[in-house]
Amino acid sequence: MLRKSLVAASRSAKLEQVVSTSPLSRAVVNRFVAGTSARDAVQKVQALRDQGLYSTVDRLGEDTLDREQAQSTVDAYIEVLRAIAEAGLTDWAEVSVKLSAVGQALPDGGEKIALDNVRSICAVAQEVGTTVTFDMEDHTTIDSTLRILHGVREQYSWAGGVLQAQLYRTEDDVKAHAVAGSRIRLCKGAYAEGPDVAFIERLDIDKAYVRSMRALLESDGYPMLATHDPRLIQIGQALALRAGRAKDTFEFQMLLGVRPEEQLRLAGLGYKVRVYVPYGDQWYPYMMRRMAEKPANLALFLRSLVSRS
Ligand SMILES: Cc1cc2nc3c(=O)[nH]c(=O)nc-3n(C[C@H](O)[C@H](O)[C@H](O)COP(=O)(O)OP(=O)(O)OC[C@H]3O[C@@H](n4cnc5c(N)ncnc54)[C@H](O)[C@@H]3O)c2cc1C
């Protein structure tokens, strides 16, 4: 119930205005967000690299219905890719892109606009020697997102996609998409979906995650296991071993600020660990989804609002 309300709140413009203009403590946002500029993002990538952790950098922003805004997101990605390259960090950092931020939802030909826009981002990623992963949003966008991913992979076979274990369709999607070299991030899913399309009970989602994780690890694809769940991480390690996977043929992924000690522990064991590093002004929907995942974050956030007001 709380999760559903918070995910709904992440889409409320009114609430966004109230929360964003409140004198809240930057410290809370700073735990999850690298800062506002490309330079802030690169500094975070550098700090993570110094600890042996990889990054995927996300320019915050989603759901644009404005073509110029979509173009400015593309420009921001190009800027951050060049900044990553200038800092000599392309072996350590890639970028993650939300297609709704680059025009997918535009009323006239949004899918084509998003495809063209991500091709521009991918061209620069290729030039500097890194990769791009397309985040997955709510279930209504999946077919379009997978079509765009296919379109991009014709030219950039390294482009990565995301599948969400909570959806009934995902096990079939894993089978269809886990082809040789295909980079696929598996997550539980951050969007509040209904029982018509998704598992609702935690246990059912976790079991579905394990089935998809097993299929991915046994495939020829490159699995990117995005979870902080200790049990799933442990099962992932065991399944990888059973599938005969070397530690450099898959990776674990976690969000900036979430279980940082676990990120270091896994890296210390020789696993590749990549941290999702969001930056930019538009942190509100991202933060609300993080609250939905962990009510303790909400308490922290509310306390900061109260203590500063
Ligand atoms: C790298 C990465 C990329 C992602 N990309 C997408 C995407 O493209 N599309 C999408 O729908 N979702 C995405 N997600 C979010 C994902 O779907 C889940 O919502 C999120 O990861 C929480 O699920 P979990 O597997 O960690 O399990 P949970 O059951 O939510 O959490 C397990 C444990 O991890 C810890 N934990 C989890 N989340 C938090 C938090 N926010 N704060 C503090 N502790 C926490 C807690 O200890 C919790 O008990 C991504 C997640 C990661 C890590």
The ligand as an SDF file (V2000), in Angstrom:
LIG
                    3D

 53 58  0  0  0  0  0  0  0  0999 V2000
   21.6950   -0.8970  -10.8960 C   0  0  0  0  0  0  0  0  0  0  0  0
   20.2070   -0.8850  -10.8200 C   0  0  0  0  0  0  0  0  0  0  0  0
   19.4780   -0.5040  -11.9130 C   0  0  0  0  0  0  0  0  0  0  0  0
   18.0820   -0.5320  -11.8750 C   0  0  0  0  0  0  0  0  0  0  0  0
   17.3770   -0.2450  -13.0120 N   0  0  0  0  0  0  0  0  0  0  0  0
   16.0340   -0.3620  -12.9930 C   0  0  0  0  0  0  0  0  0  0  0  0
   15.2680   -0.2020  -14.1760 C   0  0  0  0  0  0  0  0  0  0  0  0
   15.7920    0.0670  -15.2690 O   0  0  0  0  0  0  0  0  0  0  0  0
   13.9200   -0.3530  -14.0900 N   0  0  0  0  0  0  0  0  0  0  0  0
   13.2960   -0.6570  -12.8920 C   0  0  0  0  0  0  0  0  0  0  0  0
   12.0630   -0.8210  -12.8810 O   0  0  0  0  0  0  0  0  0  0  0  0
   14.0040   -0.8040  -11.7660 N   0  0  0  0  0  0  0  0  0  0  0  0
   15.3500   -0.6570  -11.7790 C   0  0  0  0  0  0  0  0  0  0  0  0
   16.0490   -0.8370  -10.6160 N   0  0  0  0  0  0  0  0  0  0  0  0
   15.3320   -0.9000   -9.3160 C   0  0  0  0  0  0  0  0  0  0  0  0
   14.9030   -2.2990   -8.9710 C   0  0  0  0  0  0  0  0  0  0  0  0
   13.8860   -2.7240   -9.8430 O   0  0  0  0  0  0  0  0  0  0  0  0
   14.3910   -2.3820   -7.5260 C   0  0  0  0  0  0  0  0  0  0  0  0
   13.3180   -1.4980   -7.3610 O   0  0  0  0  0  0  0  0  0  0  0  0
   15.4510   -2.0550   -6.4830 C   0  0  0  0  0  0  0  0  0  0  0  0
   16.7070   -2.5160   -6.8680 O   0  0  0  0  0  0  0  0  0  0  0  0
   15.0780   -2.7110   -5.1490 C   0  0  0  0  0  0  0  0  0  0  0  0
   14.9890   -4.0920   -5.2930 O   0  0  0  0  0  0  0  0  0  0  0  0
   16.0350   -5.1450   -4.6460 P   0  0  0  0  0  0  0  0  0  0  0  0
   16.3110   -6.1820   -5.6610 O   0  0  0  0  0  0  0  0  0  0  0  0
   17.2030   -4.4310   -4.1250 O   0  0  0  0  0  0  0  0  0  0  0  0
   15.1920   -5.8640   -3.5330 O   0  0  0  0  0  0  0  0  0  0  0  0
   14.3430   -5.3160   -2.2490 P   0  0  0  0  0  0  0  0  0  0  0  0
   13.5540   -6.4830   -1.8000 O   0  0  0  0  0  0  0  0  0  0  0  0
   13.6480   -4.0750   -2.6110 O   0  0  0  0  0  0  0  0  0  0  0  0
   15.4820   -5.0000   -1.2570 O   0  0  0  0  0  0  0  0  0  0  0  0
   16.2980   -5.9670   -0.6540 C   0  0  0  0  0  0  0  0  0  0  0  0
   17.1100   -5.3040    0.4370 C   0  0  0  0  0  0  0  0  0  0  0  0
   18.0110   -4.3570   -0.1460 O   0  0  0  0  0  0  0  0  0  0  0  0
   18.0550   -3.1580    0.6160 C   0  0  0  0  0  0  0  0  0  0  0  0
   17.4700   -2.0520   -0.1860 N   0  0  0  0  0  0  0  0  0  0  0  0
   16.7960   -2.1560   -1.3470 C   0  0  0  0  0  0  0  0  0  0  0  0
   16.4470   -0.9500   -1.8350 N   0  0  0  0  0  0  0  0  0  0  0  0
   16.8780   -0.0610   -0.9310 C   0  0  0  0  0  0  0  0  0  0  0  0
   16.8430    1.3580   -0.8540 C   0  0  0  0  0  0  0  0  0  0  0  0
   16.2470    2.0950   -1.7840 N   0  0  0  0  0  0  0  0  0  0  0  0
   17.4220    1.9540    0.2150 N   0  0  0  0  0  0  0  0  0  0  0  0
   18.0310    1.2410    1.1580 C   0  0  0  0  0  0  0  0  0  0  0  0
   18.1100   -0.1100    1.1550 N   0  0  0  0  0  0  0  0  0  0  0  0
   17.5390   -0.7570    0.1340 C   0  0  0  0  0  0  0  0  0  0  0  0
   17.2570   -3.4390    1.8520 C   0  0  0  0  0  0  0  0  0  0  0  0
   18.1140   -3.9680    2.8160 O   0  0  0  0  0  0  0  0  0  0  0  0
   16.2700   -4.4730    1.4000 C   0  0  0  0  0  0  0  0  0  0  0  0
   15.7800   -5.2450    2.4520 O   0  0  0  0  0  0  0  0  0  0  0  0
   17.4340   -0.8760  -10.6600 C   0  0  0  0  0  0  0  0  0  0  0  0
   18.1740   -1.2730   -9.5560 C   0  0  0  0  0  0  0  0  0  0  0  0
   19.5470   -1.2860   -9.6210 C   0  0  0  0  0  0  0  0  0  0  0  0
   20.3050   -1.7460   -8.4340 C   0  0  0  0  0  0  0  0  0  0  0  0
  1  2  1  0
  2  3  1  0
  2 52  2  0
  3  4  2  0
  4  5  1  0
  4 50  1  0
  5  6  2  0
  6  7  1  0
  6 13  1  0
  7  8  2  0
  7  9  1  0
  9 10  1  0
 10 11  2  0
 10 12  1  0
 12 13  2  0
 13 14  1  0
 14 15  1  0
 14 50  1  0
 15 16  1  0
 16 17  1  0
 16 18  1  0
 18 19  1  0
 18 20  1  0
 20 21  1  0
 20 22  1  0
 22 23  1  0
 23 24  1  0
 24 25  2  0
 24 26  1  0
 24 27  1  0
 27 28  1  0
 28 29  2  0
 28 30  1  0
 28 31  1  0
 31 32  1  0
 32 33  1  0
 33 34  1  0
 33 48  1  0
 34 35  1  0
 35 36  1  0
 35 46  1  0
 36 37  1  0
 36 45  1  0
 37 38  2  0
 38 39  1  0
 39 40  1  0
 39 45  2  0
 40 41  1  0
 40 42  2  0
 42 43  1  0
 43 44  2  0
 44 45  1  0
 46 47  1  0
 46 48  1  0
 48 49  1  0
 50 51  2  0
 51 52  1  0
 52 53  1  0
M  END
$$$$
